[in-house]
Amino acid sequence: MRYCLTLDLIDDPALILEYEERHKNVWPEILASIKDSGITSMEIYRYGTRLFMIMETDSSFSFERKAVMDDANPKVQQWENLMLQYQQPFKGAVQKWVLMDKIFQS
């Protein structure tokens, strides 16, 4: 299954550069947690302050299962808290990354 999500970064060029640098060296525990949750591939793209994430998953993946796994993983919690200094959730969103609706496919 493919999921597409979006998020905005704080509009600060220095923070954006730092965010990108951190993603060049994602902690091994974070990479392991991504794979362990059933995500087979993850890509993040940026345009200005807007981020776009594409996730490919296997049949074991669910957002609920991933949330439970993340809550129980201190390294994931540490990473997520670190990322908060760069990220800016959308108004009214209950989570940082927001699932996008597919509106076209050919």
Buried (B, 14 or more C-beta within 10 A) or exposed (E): EEBEBBBBBEEBEEBBEEBEEBEEEEBEBBEEBBEEBBBEEBEBEBEEBEBBBBBBBEEEBEBEEBEEBBEEBEBBEEBBEEBEEBBBBEEEEEEBBBEEEEEEEE
